[in-house]
Amino acid sequence: MAEQQNTSMYHVPASQEAVVVRSPEIIPTEVELARQQAMESALDAREADPTDVDRRRIEGLLGESTIAAAEIAVASPELSFNPRDPKHLVAAGRQVVRMRDIERGEGTPIVSELVIHEQQRDKGNFRLAA
Amino acid sequence: MSVLKKVATLLVGDNNTSSVNWLKMPKKRALKKLTERELLTLESEVGSKLFGPIPKGHRREFFCLDERTWIWHEEWLDEKRKLTTSTVRYEINEHGVLKVQEGARYTYIEGEELQNFGIAIRMYYEQVAREVYSRDPATGESLVQ
């Protein structure tokens, strides 16, 4: 009978009592906990950065116009802009396209824009676009 | 008398019906949404001036087509009054800037030409941000309140 118990998957041999044997079910839970802790500590670290657009966007702390401005500025060429570096050149082009898209209303809207209704403009009427 | 005119009369105390003209929005106004082509034209006006004065009789365009493609176009009348054009496409890839000209000529620009091209792009971004999109190029914030 005793020998049968010793064949159990989680049996700890008397000579190795100090060895911790974990249930397979526990390990994923611990991994998950560790992952959550890592995420929380990472988020705490990011919280200190007031310019963290992604986090503030997720938390709904930014207005649409602020997000649009921040997204343009985030990738703005810095003082270290290297005119020979293709990455910097592409970044500048990307910003131009981004501003263009916003202006056309295809990016994040800057503000609700006052759009003249073309047919009524000469009558002095205009409407506020949604 | 329309309601609009009545309101205007009440506000300014003037029975002259032409006084409502001040209520009309100027046709050339910044807030009207423009098409991509119109925006490119505005950008190109800025871009064309980045390389110094345009020779008399020449028309120049320089604009960002997409984030990796820039277009230089110049046209002028030659001695025989024949329209001559030159279009150059600059394509940016991980290896550098490929200059594509008519006649299937492809060359990577280098040296001073590459330096000037990069500086022109930077200036284009800064000037277009301010003059076309009314944004601070450093912060991206709108300059129009």
HADDOCK unambig.tbl for C-alpha pairs under 7 A between the chains (distance, minus, plus):
assign (segid A and resid 69 and name CA) (segid B and resid 139 and name CA) 6.87 0.50 0.50
assign (segid A and resid 69 and name CA) (segid B and resid 140 and name CA) 4.39 0.50 0.50
assign (segid A and resid 69 and name CA) (segid B and resid 141 and name CA) 4.86 0.50 0.50
assign (segid A and resid 70 and name CA) (segid B and resid 140 and name CA) 6.21 0.50 0.50
assign (segid A and resid 72 and name CA) (segid B and resid 140 and name CA) 5.15 0.50 0.50
assign (segid A and resid 73 and name CA) (segid B and resid 138 and name CA) 6.15 0.50 0.50
assign (segid A and resid 73 and name CA) (segid B and resid 139 and name CA) 4.73 0.50 0.50
assign (segid A and resid 73 and name CA) (segid B and resid 140 and name CA) 4.66 0.50 0.50
assign (segid A and resid 76 and name CA) (segid B and resid 138 and name CA) 6.47 0.50 0.50
assign (segid A and resid 83 and name CA) (segid B and resid 115 and name CA) 5.68 0.50 0.50
assign (segid A and resid 83 and name CA) (segid B and resid 118 and name CA) 3.91 0.50 0.50
assign (segid A and resid 83 and name CA) (segid B and resid 119 and name CA) 5.59 0.50 0.50
assign (segid A and resid 84 and name CA) (segid B and resid 114 and name CA) 6.25 0.50 0.50
assign (segid A and resid 84 and name CA) (segid B and resid 115 and name CA) 5.92 0.50 0.50
assign (segid A and resid 84 and name CA) (segid B and resid 118 and name CA) 6.06 0.50 0.50
assign (segid A and resid 86 and name CA) (segid B and resid 92 and name CA) 6.25 0.50 0.50
assign (segid A and resid 86 and name CA) (segid B and resid 93 and name CA) 6.56 0.50 0.50
assign (segid A and resid 86 and name CA) (segid B and resid 94 and name CA) 6.16 0.50 0.50
assign (segid A and resid 86 and name CA) (segid B and resid 96 and name CA) 5.62 0.50 0.50
assign (segid A and resid 89 and name CA) (segid B and resid 118 and name CA) 6.55 0.50 0.50
assign (segid A and resid 89 and name CA) (segid B and resid 121 and name CA) 6.91 0.50 0.50
assign (segid A and resid 90 and name CA) (segid B and resid 67 and name CA) 5.57 0.50 0.50
assign (segid A and resid 90 and name CA) (segid B and resid 68 and name CA) 5.64 0.50 0.50
assign (segid A and resid 90 and name CA) (segid B and resid 92 and name CA) 6.94 0.50 0.50
assign (segid A and resid 92 and name CA) (segid B and resid 122 and name CA) 6.69 0.50 0.50
assign (segid A and resid 92 and name CA) (segid B and resid 125 and name CA) 6.35 0.50 0.50
assign (segid A and resid 93 and name CA) (segid B and resid 64 and name CA) 6.57 0.50 0.50
assign (segid A and resid 93 and name CA) (segid B and resid 66 and name CA) 6.67 0.50 0.50
assign (segid A and resid 93 and name CA) (segid B and resid 67 and name CA) 4.09 0.50 0.50
assign (segid A and resid 93 and name CA) (segid B and resid 68 and name CA) 6.54 0.50 0.50
assign (segid A and resid 94 and name CA) (segid B and resid 67 and name CA) 4.52 0.50 0.50
assign (segid A and resid 96 and name CA) (segid B and resid 125 and name CA) 6.20 0.50 0.50
assign (segid A and resid 97 and name CA) (segid B and resid 66 and name CA) 6.37 0.50 0.50
assign (segid A and resid 97 and name CA) (segid B and resid 67 and name CA) 6.43 0.50 0.50
assign (segid A and resid 99 and name CA) (segid B and resid 133 and name CA) 6.95 0.50 0.50
assign (segid A and resid 103 and name CA) (segid B and resid 33 and name CA) 6.72 0.50 0.50
assign (segid A and resid 104 and name CA) (segid B and resid 33 and name CA) 5.88 0.50 0.50
assign (segid A and resid 104 and name CA) (segid B and resid 34 and name CA) 6.18 0.50 0.50
assign (segid A and resid 104 and name CA) (segid B and resid 35 and name CA) 6.47 0.50 0.50
assign (segid A and resid 104 and name CA) (segid B and resid 36 and name CA) 6.98 0.50 0.50
assign (segid A and resid 113 and name CA) (segid B and resid 31 and name CA) 6.43 0.50 0.50
assign (segid A and resid 114 and name CA) (segid B and resid 31 and name CA) 6.37 0.50 0.50
assign (segid A and resid 115 and name CA) (segid B and resid 31 and name CA) 6.81 0.50 0.50
assign (segid A and resid 115 and name CA) (segid B and resid 32 and name CA) 5.43 0.50 0.50
assign (segid A and resid 116 and name CA) (segid B and resid 32 and name CA) 6.63 0.50 0.50
assign (segid A and resid 124 and name CA) (segid B and resid 23 and name CA) 6.23 0.50 0.50
assign (segid A and resid 124 and name CA) (segid B and resid 24 and name CA) 4.44 0.50 0.50
assign (segid A and resid 124 and name CA) (segid B and resid 25 and name CA) 6.73 0.50 0.50
